[in-house]
Amino acid sequence: MRRMDKGVSSKSPRKSGHTPFLRRRDLVQSPVKPPKFRIQVKLRRSRRGQRRWEKSQEEVRGEVSGTVETKGGTPFELLQTAAGRQDAGARDSPSRREEALLLRVVLPLSSLAAPAPSPPPLAVSRKWSYAGSGCRERNLGTPGSGLEAARQARAVLPPARAAAAPGVAMTSELDIFVGNTTLIDEDVYRLWLDGYSVTDAVALRVRSGILEQTGATAAVLQSDTMDHYRTFHMLERLLHAPPKLLHQLIFQIPPSRQALLIERYYAFDEAFVREVLGKKLSKGTKKDLDDISTKTGITLKSCRRQFDNFKRVFKVVEEMRGSLVDNIQQHFLLSDRLARDYAAIVFFANNRFETGKKKLQYLSFGDFAFCAELMIQNWTLGAVDSQMDDMDMDLDKEFLQDLKELKVLVADKDLLDLHKSLVCTALRGKLGVFSEMEANFKNLSRGLVNVAAKLTHNKDVRDLFVDLVEKFVEPCRSDHWPLSDVRFFLNQYSASVHSLDGFRHQALWDRYMGTLRGCLLRLYHD
């Protein structure tokens, strides 16, 4: 090793067996200044010399670390103290030992610092706040879930120290969360799904009395909420494709919690879905979300999440073969009830049924979902052939064309009179509104049959629910028919057709009226 100083000649002759080093008189004369660079020394020794040298370095390290920090002293004095402990007869030359010791002395003590403490066990976390040389621990609550569970997972972590400029008091704060099981606070997750910001979520949590329950401070509550929000944002990309959440290894989440995360992420507000039901899931509809948010009182962020969920499910299953409900359950891992609701949303979006007219506003999403399920089971391609493509998405066009044959029930006067006679005979004395039914039978029958005959056109298909309300529900409601009388009438009206000798489309009639009867009974309410 060579150092270019005035006191050392760069042309010093090399002595046999060792490398030139700083002269002792130079070290005694001048105080030690920390070098501005680090010097690496590579020595070649025999195996025995290497072992002896390593042993000596252990002793020297202990001598230096114990002397420099407490007693001080010049490097030469330290060198003499440490060199006196070496074996004079060792093959390792004194110059090399002294040189190695000298490097240990003049290099900054940070190079001799003790190794960092071992990391704490998993599933622990602690918040430290420090200013200058002091530090304090912040407790996050009492045992429990969410904020309370954080306190149970604490372990002492050494605070980091920040370098401050001379004369400047520097205060730093660091949140550390370490764990292997991801903590999910259901209340915070609900606030995140509802579209609340961190500030609003903290305010709502404060109102719930969580600070009094846990003994935490507002700052800790803010930190805890932000940590949950960051976790949810990282989980969101996995929730877009739920099977990925099951197979990922980043977040250790129990299966029950995974199911809860998926189910709640794809849950929707009935008020929101009622506004978009039957509309095309396009950018144009998404632009109207501001108005829908104002009308329903649901945050815009939540509206966008729900709309994107509808669109995502629609895009995934629209080209798939097989049962619509089964496909949704397989690819999004939803419960049976929620999968059926999404099947209804997809079915209505695909066939563009009108649901926004004023006379339909009294109907809920549940009413439309019930009707959608009946139509999927009886009027789609999959109702007759399970191997058909898009079997639960599209109505059976051939079936809709055949419905024109039912018009004979009202076009043939004799057949209409016979049908009325059969129904009145069966219901006489059983209906409280028998006279109203007998007077309006032909109008009601024409309305139901004409709805079937017009389903060959796409526009009439979209107006199906509007026609049912206009042609049947409103006339019966104006005459104050109770629901029980409506049920008796529809059952007898459907069954009596089998007694008409001139009617030859019994199977077609059953397929049509079997679904329509269930829909009308569901739509008939205030």
ZAVO-103506 format. One line per field, with one value per residue (C-alpha): residue number from 1; residue in three letters; x, y, z. Coordinates in nm, 3 decimals, padded with zeros to 5 digits. Example, Ala and Ser with C-alpha at 12.3 -4.5 7.8 and 13.67 -1.06 7.14 Angstrom:
2
kefi: 1, 2
tordo: ALA, SER
c1: 01.230, 01.367
c2: -00.450, -00.106
c3: 00.780, 00.714
! end
This chain:
526
kefi: 1, 2, 3, 4, 5, 6, 7, 8, 9, 10, 11, 12, 13, 14, 15, 16, 17, 18, 19, 20, 21, 22, 23, 24, 25, 26, 27, 28, 29, 30, 31, 32, 33, 34, 35, 36, 37, 38, 39, 40, 41, 42, 43, 44, 45, 46, 47, 48, 49, 50, 51, 52, 53, 54, 55, 56, 57, 58, 59, 60, 61, 62, 63, 64, 65, 66, 67, 68, 69, 70, 71, 72, 73, 74, 75, 76, 77, 78, 79, 80, 81, 82, 83, 84, 85, 86, 87, 88, 89, 90, 91, 92, 93, 94, 95, 96, 97, 98, 99, 100, 101, 102, 103, 104, 105, 106, 107, 108, 109, 110, 111, 112, 113, 114, 115, 116, 117, 118, 119, 120, 121, 122, 123, 124, 125, 126, 127, 128, 129, 130, 131, 132, 133, 134, 135, 136, 137, 138, 139, 140, 141, 142, 143, 144, 145, 146, 147, 148, 149, 150, 151, 152, 153, 154, 155, 156, 157, 158, 159, 160, 161, 162, 163, 164, 165, 166, 167, 168, 169, 170, 171, 172, 173, 174, 175, 176, 177, 178, 179, 180, 181, 182, 183, 184, 185, 186, 187, 188, 189, 190, 191, 192, 193, 194, 195, 196, 197, 198, 199, 200, 201, 202, 203, 204, 205, 206, 207, 208, 209, 210, 211, 212, 213, 214, 215, 216, 217, 218, 219, 220, 221, 222, 223, 224, 225, 226, 227, 228, 229, 230, 231, 232, 233, 234, 235, 236, 237, 238, 239, 240, 241, 242, 243, 244, 245, 246, 247, 248, 249, 250, 251, 252, 253, 254, 255, 256, 257, 258, 259, 260, 261, 262, 263, 264, 265, 266, 267, 268, 269, 270, 271, 272, 273, 274, 275, 276, 277, 278, 279, 280, 281, 282, 283, 284, 285, 286, 287, 288, 289, 290, 291, 292, 293, 294, 295, 296, 297, 298, 299, 300, 301, 302, 303, 304, 305, 306, 307, 308, 309, 310, 311, 312, 313, 314, 315, 316, 317, 318, 319, 320, 321, 322, 323, 324, 325, 326, 327, 328, 329, 330, 331, 332, 333, 334, 335, 336, 337, 338, 339, 340, 341, 342, 343, 344, 345, 346, 347, 348, 349, 350, 351, 352, 353, 354, 355, 356, 357, 358, 359, 360, 361, 362, 363, 364, 365, 366, 367, 368, 369, 370, 371, 372, 373, 374, 375, 376, 377, 378, 379, 380, 381, 382, 383, 384, 385, 386, 387, 388, 389, 390, 391, 392, 393, 394, 395, 396, 397, 398, 399, 400, 401, 402, 403, 404, 405, 406, 407, 408, 409, 410, 411, 412, 413, 414, 415, 416, 417, 418, 419, 420, 421, 422, 423, 424, 425, 426, 427, 428, 429, 430, 431, 432, 433, 434, 435, 436, 437, 438, 439, 440, 441, 442, 443, 444, 445, 446, 447, 448, 449, 450, 451, 452, 453, 454, 455, 456, 457, 458, 459, 460, 461, 462, 463, 464, 465, 466, 467, 468, 469, 470, 471, 472, 473, 474, 475, 476, 477, 478, 479, 480, 481, 482, 483, 484, 485, 486, 487, 488, 489, 490, 491, 492, 493, 494, 495, 496, 497, 498, 499, 500, 501, 502, 503, 504, 505, 506, 507, 508, 509, 510, 511, 512, 513, 514, 515, 516, 517, 518, 519, 520, 521, 522, 523, 524, 525, 526
tordo: MET, ARG, ARG, MET, ASP, LYS, GLY, VAL, SER, SER, LYS, SER, PRO, ARG, LYS, SER, GLY, HIS, THR, PRO, PHE, LEU, ARG, ARG, ARG, ASP, LEU, VAL, GLN, SER, PRO, VAL, LYS, PRO, PRO, LYS, PHE, ARG, ILE, GLN, VAL, LYS, LEU, ARG, ARG, SER, ARG, ARG, GLY, GLN, ARG, ARG, TRP, GLU, LYS, SER, GLN, GLU, GLU, VAL, ARG, GLY, GLU, VAL, SER, GLY, THR, VAL, GLU, THR, LYS, GLY, GLY, THR, PRO, PHE, GLU, LEU, LEU, GLN, THR, ALA, ALA, GLY, ARG, GLN, ASP, ALA, GLY, ALA, ARG, ASP, SER, PRO, SER, ARG, ARG, GLU, GLU, ALA, LEU, LEU, LEU, ARG, VAL, VAL, LEU, PRO, LEU, SER, SER, LEU, ALA, ALA, PRO, ALA, PRO, SER, PRO, PRO, PRO, LEU, ALA, VAL, SER, ARG, LYS, TRP, SER, TYR, ALA, GLY, SER, GLY, CYS, ARG, GLU, ARG, ASN, LEU, GLY, THR, PRO, GLY, SER, GLY, LEU, GLU, ALA, ALA, ARG, GLN, ALA, ARG, ALA, VAL, LEU, PRO, PRO, ALA, ARG, ALA, ALA, ALA, ALA, PRO, GLY, VAL, ALA, MET, THR, SER, GLU, LEU, ASP, ILE, PHE, VAL, GLY, ASN, THR, THR, LEU, ILE, ASP, GLU, ASP, VAL, TYR, ARG, LEU, TRP, LEU, ASP, GLY, TYR, SER, VAL, THR, ASP, ALA, VAL, ALA, LEU, ARG, VAL, ARG, SER, GLY, ILE, LEU, GLU, GLN, THR, GLY, ALA, THR, ALA, ALA, VAL, LEU, GLN, SER, ASP, THR, MET, ASP, HIS, TYR, ARG, THR, PHE, HIS, MET, LEU, GLU, ARG, LEU, LEU, HIS, ALA, PRO, PRO, LYS, LEU, LEU, HIS, GLN, LEU, ILE, PHE, GLN, ILE, PRO, PRO, SER, ARG, GLN, ALA, LEU, LEU, ILE, GLU, ARG, TYR, TYR, ALA, PHE, ASP, GLU, ALA, PHE, VAL, ARG, GLU, VAL, LEU, GLY, LYS, LYS, LEU, SER, LYS, GLY, THR, LYS, LYS, ASP, LEU, ASP, ASP, ILE, SER, THR, LYS, THR, GLY, ILE, THR, LEU, LYS, SER, CYS, ARG, ARG, GLN, PHE, ASP, ASN, PHE, LYS, ARG, VAL, PHE, LYS, VAL, VAL, GLU, GLU, MET, ARG, GLY, SER, LEU, VAL, ASP, ASN, ILE, GLN, GLN, HIS, PHE, LEU, LEU, SER, ASP, ARG, LEU, ALA, ARG, ASP, TYR, ALA, ALA, ILE, VAL, PHE, PHE, ALA, ASN, ASN, ARG, PHE, GLU, THR, GLY, LYS, LYS, LYS, LEU, GLN, TYR, LEU, SER, PHE, GLY, ASP, PHE, ALA, PHE, CYS, ALA, GLU, LEU, MET, ILE, GLN, ASN, TRP, THR, LEU, GLY, ALA, VAL, ASP, SER, GLN, MET, ASP, ASP, MET, ASP, MET, ASP, LEU, ASP, LYS, GLU, PHE, LEU, GLN, ASP, LEU, LYS, GLU, LEU, LYS, VAL, LEU, VAL, ALA, ASP, LYS, ASP, LEU, LEU, ASP, LEU, HIS, LYS, SER, LEU, VAL, CYS, THR, ALA, LEU, ARG, GLY, LYS, LEU, GLY, VAL, PHE, SER, GLU, MET, GLU, ALA, ASN, PHE, LYS, ASN, LEU, SER, ARG, GLY, LEU, VAL, ASN, VAL, ALA, ALA, LYS, LEU, THR, HIS, ASN, LYS, ASP, VAL, ARG, ASP, LEU, PHE, VAL, ASP, LEU, VAL, GLU, LYS, PHE, VAL, GLU, PRO, CYS, ARG, SER, ASP, HIS, TRP, PRO, LEU, SER, ASP, VAL, ARG, PHE, PHE, LEU, ASN, GLN, TYR, SER, ALA, SER, VAL, HIS, SER, LEU, ASP, GLY, PHE, ARG, HIS, GLN, ALA, LEU, TRP, ASP, ARG, TYR, MET, GLY, THR, LEU, ARG, GLY, CYS, LEU, LEU, ARG, LEU, TYR, HIS, ASP
c1: 00.000, 00.123, -00.005, 00.112, 00.214, 00.505, 00.645, 00.656, 00.871, 00.702, 01.037, 01.107, 01.273, 01.058, 01.190, 01.178, 00.860, 00.647, 00.488, 00.605, 00.381, 00.351, 00.648, 00.589, 00.751, 00.503, 00.217, 00.346, 00.399, 00.062, -00.286, -00.500, -00.744, -01.024, -00.941, -01.173, -01.150, -01.134, -00.822, -00.851, -00.548, -00.493, -00.220, -00.078, 00.017, 00.068, -00.218, -00.056, 00.020, -00.333, -00.480, -00.250, -00.330, -00.707, -00.663, -00.463, -00.726, -00.991, -00.777, -00.695, -01.061, -01.152, -00.860, -00.948, -01.321, -01.261, -00.989, -01.087, -01.435, -01.340, -00.974, -00.873, -00.498, -00.276, -00.258, 00.104, 00.011, -00.269, -00.032, 00.219, -00.049, -00.188, 00.145, 00.272, 00.010, 00.141, 00.382, 00.723, 00.821, 00.523, 00.593, 00.355, 00.585, 00.522, 00.497, 00.193, 00.027, 00.093, -00.027, -00.355, -00.400, -00.320, -00.592, -00.836, -00.741, -00.750, -01.062, -01.388, -01.541, -01.857, -01.668, -01.629, -01.991, -02.171, -02.401, -02.767, -02.992, -03.171, -03.518, -03.817, -04.041, -04.314, -04.663, -04.535, -04.529, -04.459, -04.475, -04.177, -04.150, -03.819, -03.671, -03.297, -03.170, -03.500, -03.773, -04.109, -04.348, -04.707, -04.963, -05.239, -05.517, -05.645, -05.682, -05.925, -05.953, -05.827, -05.687, -05.709, -05.527, -05.236, -05.144, -05.124, -04.876, -04.620, -04.253, -03.974, -03.794, -03.491, -03.572, -03.375, -03.181, -03.189, -02.884, -02.959, -02.773, -02.584, -02.821, -03.131, -03.358, -03.485, -03.791, -03.882, -04.161, -04.170, -04.449, -04.336, -04.580, -04.434, -04.641, -04.725, -05.105, -05.278, -05.509, -05.848, -06.073, -06.425, -06.543, -06.254, -06.306, -06.670, -06.570, -06.318, -06.576, -06.824, -06.575, -06.481, -06.143, -05.901, -05.999, -06.371, -06.312, -06.115, -06.392, -06.655, -06.443, -06.397, -06.775, -06.818, -06.625, -06.324, -06.080, -06.256, -06.275, -05.909, -05.738, -05.560, -05.488, -05.624, -05.279, -05.256, -05.608, -05.512, -05.204, -05.403, -05.667, -05.405, -05.232, -05.560, -05.632, -05.288, -05.353, -05.692, -05.544, -05.284, -05.553, -05.783, -05.594, -05.630, -06.001, -06.054, -05.972, -06.065, -05.894, -05.562, -05.632, -05.656, -05.324, -05.109, -04.843, -04.797, -05.087, -05.142, -05.521, -05.735, -05.991, -06.284, -06.142, -06.075, -06.438, -06.550, -06.324, -06.455, -06.821, -06.821, -06.616, -06.872, -07.174, -07.377, -07.631, -07.983, -08.048, -07.750, -07.817, -08.178, -08.055, -07.829, -08.030, -08.100, -07.863, -07.564, -07.249, -07.053, -06.860, -07.177, -07.349, -07.039, -07.051, -07.392, -07.255, -07.219, -07.594, -07.668, -07.439, -07.623, -07.963, -07.892, -07.658, -07.391, -07.035, -06.904, -06.611, -06.845, -07.064, -06.762, -06.650, -06.992, -07.025, -06.678, -06.771, -07.083, -06.887, -06.602, -06.837, -07.026, -06.704, -06.582, -06.899, -07.054, -06.866, -06.876, -07.072, -07.267, -07.480, -07.452, -07.471, -07.212, -06.971, -06.995, -06.939, -06.642, -06.459, -06.552, -06.605, -06.932, -07.204, -07.501, -07.736, -07.492, -07.404, -07.774, -07.807, -07.512, -07.664, -07.979, -07.773, -07.584, -07.906, -08.079, -07.773, -07.748, -08.118, -08.156, -08.491, -08.649, -08.664, -08.644, -08.995, -09.197, -09.464, -09.192, -09.035, -09.232, -09.051, -08.736, -08.424, -08.542, -08.860, -08.661, -08.404, -08.682, -08.827, -08.482, -08.422, -08.751, -08.674, -08.323, -08.465, -08.742, -08.695, -08.324, -08.131, -08.005, -08.361, -08.386, -08.022, -07.745, -07.480, -07.577, -07.336, -07.430, -07.719, -07.821, -07.744, -07.974, -08.344, -08.444, -08.529, -08.711, -08.929, -09.012, -09.107, -09.338, -09.524, -09.716, -09.914, -10.079, -10.268, -10.537, -10.668, -10.798, -10.831, -11.085, -11.405, -11.545, -11.222, -11.213, -11.573, -11.509, -11.198, -11.390, -11.669, -11.429, -11.252, -11.573, -11.726, -11.422, -11.392, -11.756, -11.799, -11.423, -11.322, -11.418, -11.390, -11.568, -11.791, -11.494, -11.303, -11.595, -11.641, -11.270, -11.177, -11.143, -10.929, -10.701, -10.670, -10.593, -10.329, -10.146, -10.159, -10.058, -09.752, -09.641, -09.708, -09.496, -09.182, -09.048, -08.917, -08.625, -08.800, -09.099, -08.867, -08.710, -09.058, -09.176, -09.215, -09.376, -09.639, -09.707, -09.772, -09.990, -10.188, -10.246, -10.112, -10.268, -10.619, -10.632, -10.500, -10.762, -11.035, -10.868, -10.795, -10.629, -10.317, -10.496, -10.760, -10.488, -10.323, -10.651, -10.728, -10.384, -10.374, -10.717, -10.656, -10.342, -10.488, -10.818, -10.640, -10.571, -10.949, -10.977, -11.008, -10.917, -10.591, -10.283, -09.992, -10.017, -09.640, -09.569, -09.845, -09.709, -09.358, -09.484, -09.743, -09.538, -09.284, -09.532, -09.755, -09.464, -09.351, -09.701, -09.750, -09.417, -09.492, -09.839, -09.784, -09.803
c2: 00.000, 00.346, 00.681, 00.994, 01.224, 01.457, 01.247, 00.933, 00.897, 00.738, 00.594, 00.404, 00.070, -00.237, -00.456, -00.825, -00.981, -00.676, -00.363, -00.009, 00.169, 00.503, 00.594, 00.601, 00.940, 01.094, 00.946, 01.080, 01.428, 01.483, 01.410, 01.157, 01.295, 01.074, 00.983, 01.089, 00.748, 00.384, 00.177, -00.191, -00.408, -00.744, -00.951, -01.281, -01.510, -01.873, -02.067, -02.070, -01.700, -01.629, -01.811, -01.627, -01.298, -01.357, -01.444, -01.129, -00.919, -01.045, -00.929, -00.602, -00.537, -00.579, -00.358, -00.082, -00.085, -00.072, 00.195, 00.442, 00.506, 00.536, 00.625, 00.780, 00.805, 00.844, 00.576, 00.505, 00.433, 00.206, 00.039, -00.031, -00.167, -00.405, -00.503, -00.608, -00.881, -01.045, -01.332, -01.193, -01.518, -01.543, -01.579, -01.289, -00.985, -00.710, -00.453, -00.621, -00.661, -00.302, -00.193, -00.381, -00.240, 00.108, 00.084, -00.022, 00.282, 00.556, 00.435, 00.580, 00.386, 00.337, 00.060, -00.116, -00.069, -00.366, -00.550, -00.450, -00.635, -00.937, -00.865, -00.924, -01.226, -01.208, -01.079, -00.788, -00.414, -00.104, 00.265, 00.476, 00.848, 01.010, 01.359, 01.399, 01.124, 01.040, 00.810, 00.695, 00.413, 00.468, 00.205, 00.145, 00.011, -00.290, -00.651, -00.708, -00.681, -00.399, -00.117, -00.324, -00.621, -00.400, -00.354, -00.729, -00.752, -00.505, -00.574, -00.336, -00.214, 00.020, 00.369, 00.507, 00.825, 01.104, 01.320, 01.679, 01.987, 02.177, 02.392, 02.236, 02.018, 01.740, 01.537, 01.229, 00.978, 00.630, 00.373, 00.012, -00.272, -00.622, -00.936, -01.251, -01.252, -00.958, -00.778, -00.690, -00.454, -00.509, -00.163, 00.009, -00.218, -00.112, 00.255, 00.198, 00.022, 00.304, 00.544, 00.749, 00.920, 00.852, 01.179, 01.101, 00.744, 00.863, 01.110, 00.834, 00.603, 00.875, 00.922, 00.551, 00.588, 00.376, 00.613, 00.567, 00.191, 00.142, 00.433, 00.530, 00.882, 01.051, 01.036, 00.661, 00.615, 00.813, 00.596, 00.275, 00.382, 00.478, 00.143, -00.043, 00.171, 00.093, -00.278, -00.258, -00.071, -00.346, -00.614, -00.449, -00.572, -00.928, -00.877, -00.799, -01.166, -01.346, -01.680, -01.491, -01.393, -01.759, -01.856, -01.551, -01.571, -01.202, -01.167, -01.438, -01.426, -01.711, -01.858, -01.725, -01.372, -01.413, -01.507, -01.205, -00.969, -01.100, -01.107, -00.754, -00.614, -00.740, -00.650, -00.356, -00.102, -00.176, 00.193, 00.213, -00.104, 00.002, 00.312, 00.124, -00.198, -00.269, 00.000, -00.069, -00.101, 00.148, 00.473, 00.669, 00.517, 00.568, 00.940, 00.954, 00.822, 01.175, 01.227, 00.881, 00.952, 01.277, 01.111, 00.806, 00.962, 00.700, 00.829, 00.859, 00.631, 00.357, 00.402, 00.359, 00.047, -00.115, -00.017, -00.153, -00.478, -00.515, -00.447, -00.681, -00.973, -00.905, -00.906, -01.231, -01.439, -01.298, -01.538, -01.842, -02.158, -02.315, -02.189, -01.816, -01.855, -02.134, -01.935, -01.635, -01.851, -02.025, -01.711, -01.473, -01.709, -01.544, -01.695, -01.851, -01.561, -01.293, -01.490, -01.508, -01.133, -01.074, -01.316, -01.100, -00.784, -00.941, -01.076, -00.738, -00.556, -00.800, -00.777, -00.407, -00.440, -00.105, -00.049, 00.327, 00.435, 00.618, 00.348, 00.094, 00.292, 00.105, -00.217, -00.312, -00.484, -00.800, -00.798, -00.774, -01.031, -01.279, -01.233, -01.258, -01.592, -01.729, -01.611, -01.756, -02.091, -02.102, -01.855, -01.873, -02.103, -02.304, -02.389, -02.637, -02.716, -02.703, -02.719, -02.391, -02.098, -01.806, -02.020, -01.802, -01.465, -01.456, -01.524, -01.811, -01.630, -01.931, -01.946, -01.576, -01.621, -01.911, -01.700, -01.539, -01.863, -01.783, -01.494, -01.738, -01.736, -01.381, -01.361, -01.648, -01.515, -01.862, -01.974, -01.659, -01.706, -02.069, -01.979, -01.715, -01.958, -02.218, -01.969, -01.811, -02.147, -02.257, -01.933, -01.857, -01.808, -01.823, -01.468, -01.158, -00.958, -01.209, -00.951, -00.725, -01.024, -01.136, -00.786, -00.736, -01.092, -01.023, -00.711, -00.893, -01.193, -00.975, -00.790, -01.106, -01.268, -00.951, -00.913, -01.257, -01.183, -00.866, -01.024, -01.086, -00.726, -00.611, -00.292, -00.486, -00.722, -00.423, -00.294, -00.627, -00.505, -00.179, -00.376, -00.617, -00.331, -00.142, -00.440, -00.638, -00.497, -00.151, -00.270, -00.524, -00.273, -00.015, -00.273, -00.349, -00.712, -00.879, -01.081, -01.407, -01.338, -01.256, -01.589, -01.783, -01.612, -01.669, -02.034, -02.105, -01.890, -02.092, -02.435, -02.395, -02.361, -02.735, -02.792, -02.600, -02.859, -02.617, -02.502, -02.703, -02.513, -02.644, -02.683, -02.334, -02.192, -02.363, -02.238, -01.883, -01.865, -02.064, -01.779, -01.495, -01.610, -01.603, -01.259, -01.108, -01.234, -01.078, -00.748, -00.716, -00.511, -00.150
c3: 00.000, -00.084, 00.027, -00.150, 00.139, 00.179, 00.461, 00.250, -00.057, -00.351, -00.457, -00.138, -00.217, -00.158, 00.120, 00.084, 00.216, 00.298, 00.155, 00.250, 00.501, 00.680, 00.890, 01.261, 01.313, 01.069, 01.264, 01.592, 01.455, 01.290, 01.425, 01.245, 00.991, 00.864, 00.503, 00.229, 00.068, 00.165, 00.099, 00.031, 00.111, -00.050, 00.117, 00.010, 00.292, 00.357, 00.506, 00.851, 00.827, 00.714, 01.014, 01.251, 01.084, 01.117, 01.484, 01.543, 01.368, 01.606, 01.897, 01.726, 01.648, 02.011, 02.118, 01.870, 01.934, 02.308, 02.296, 02.028, 02.157, 02.524, 02.577, 02.247, 02.181, 01.879, 01.614, 01.708, 02.070, 01.958, 01.718, 01.992, 02.222, 01.963, 01.815, 02.156, 02.164, 01.847, 01.839, 01.746, 01.584, 01.354, 00.983, 00.921, 00.922, 01.183, 00.910, 00.761, 01.099, 01.180, 00.840, 00.880, 01.230, 01.106, 00.843, 01.113, 01.318, 01.055, 00.878, 01.015, 01.302, 01.096, 00.917, 01.253, 01.355, 01.500, 01.261, 01.249, 01.492, 01.356, 01.212, 01.437, 01.384, 01.123, 01.184, 01.393, 01.344, 01.551, 01.495, 01.610, 01.627, 01.704, 01.731, 01.770, 01.994, 02.160, 02.039, 02.157, 02.073, 01.968, 02.062, 01.808, 02.025, 02.209, 02.089, 01.807, 01.432, 01.213, 01.424, 01.743, 01.590, 01.493, 01.858, 01.911, 01.623, 01.762, 01.830, 01.916, 01.606, 01.641, 01.519, 01.227, 01.282, 01.030, 00.968, 01.057, 00.945, 01.216, 01.417, 01.263, 01.476, 01.248, 01.332, 01.129, 01.160, 01.011, 00.997, 00.982, 00.919, 00.892, 00.870, 00.682, 00.728, 00.562, 00.802, 00.651, 00.842, 00.707, 00.807, 00.630, 00.327, 00.310, 00.325, 00.047, -00.169, -00.108, -00.263, 00.043, 00.054, 00.338, 00.507, 00.487, 00.603, 00.905, 00.994, 00.974, 01.188, 01.449, 01.463, 01.522, 01.849, 01.757, 01.928, 02.262, 02.214, 02.125, 02.298, 01.976, 01.861, 01.548, 01.385, 01.440, 01.307, 00.996, 00.947, 00.996, 00.743, 00.486, 00.529, 00.465, 00.160, 00.016, 00.069, -00.104, -00.400, -00.445, -00.415, -00.668, -00.974, -00.842, -00.774, -01.143, -01.206, -00.880, -00.966, -00.956, -00.597, -00.503, -00.662, -00.581, -00.309, -00.226, 00.016, 00.275, 00.308, 00.443, 00.195, 00.395, 00.374, 00.003, -00.055, 00.147, -00.052, -00.386, -00.285, -00.149, -00.435, -00.689, -00.479, -00.613, -00.500, -00.624, -00.679, -00.914, -01.110, -01.153, -01.341, -01.585, -01.625, -01.991, -02.118, -02.336, -02.124, -02.331, -02.287, -02.356, -02.054, -01.843, -01.917, -01.748, -01.420, -01.284, -01.312, -01.172, -00.877, -00.805, -00.840, -00.625, -00.369, -00.439, -00.474, -00.828, -00.750, -00.633, -00.942, -01.166, -00.982, -01.016, -01.382, -01.459, -01.284, -01.499, -01.813, -01.714, -01.648, -01.971, -02.180, -02.025, -02.067, -02.385, -02.614, -02.387, -02.432, -02.151, -01.867, -01.807, -01.428, -01.426, -01.642, -01.410, -01.101, -01.260, -01.374, -01.090, -00.795, -00.692, -00.477, -00.651, -00.573, -00.685, -00.998, -01.089, -01.042, -01.273, -01.525, -01.525, -01.575, -01.864, -02.018, -02.002, -02.140, -02.431, -02.529, -02.438, -02.256, -02.174, -01.798, -01.761, -01.863, -01.601, -01.580, -01.494, -01.212, -00.947, -01.042, -00.855, -00.980, -00.808, -01.021, -01.343, -01.227, -01.155, -01.504, -01.661, -01.492, -01.626, -01.980, -01.967, -01.864, -02.126, -02.411, -02.493, -02.721, -02.425, -02.322, -02.611, -02.698, -02.440, -02.714, -02.878, -02.866, -02.641, -02.524, -02.230, -02.387, -02.689, -02.724, -02.950, -03.275, -03.417, -03.109, -03.137, -03.503, -03.416, -03.160, -03.449, -03.473, -03.139, -03.294, -03.404, -03.044, -03.088, -03.468, -03.482, -03.318, -03.247, -03.085, -02.873, -02.755, -02.671, -02.477, -02.279, -02.204, -02.067, -01.841, -01.706, -01.633, -01.435, -01.235, -01.163, -00.790, -00.727, -00.814, -00.621, -00.945, -01.167, -01.336, -01.418, -01.554, -01.773, -01.914, -01.995, -02.095, -02.468, -02.413, -02.173, -02.406, -02.709, -02.509, -02.403, -02.748, -02.935, -02.711, -02.829, -03.195, -03.190, -03.044, -03.394, -03.404, -03.195, -03.086, -02.959, -02.775, -02.599, -02.505, -02.363, -02.004, -02.114, -02.312, -02.026, -01.785, -02.034, -02.166, -01.849, -01.520, -01.540, -01.651, -01.368, -01.119, -01.224, -01.146, -00.809, -00.876, -00.576, -00.650, -00.569, -00.836, -01.089, -01.014, -01.052, -01.380, -01.536, -01.433, -01.580, -01.888, -01.969, -01.893, -02.079, -02.415, -02.405, -02.431, -02.760, -03.035, -03.316, -03.158, -03.260, -03.097, -02.744, -02.683, -02.816, -02.595, -02.283, -02.348, -02.389, -02.112, -01.862, -01.855, -01.906, -01.620, -01.374, -01.496, -01.471, -01.117, -01.019, -01.194, -01.039, -00.724, -00.616
! end
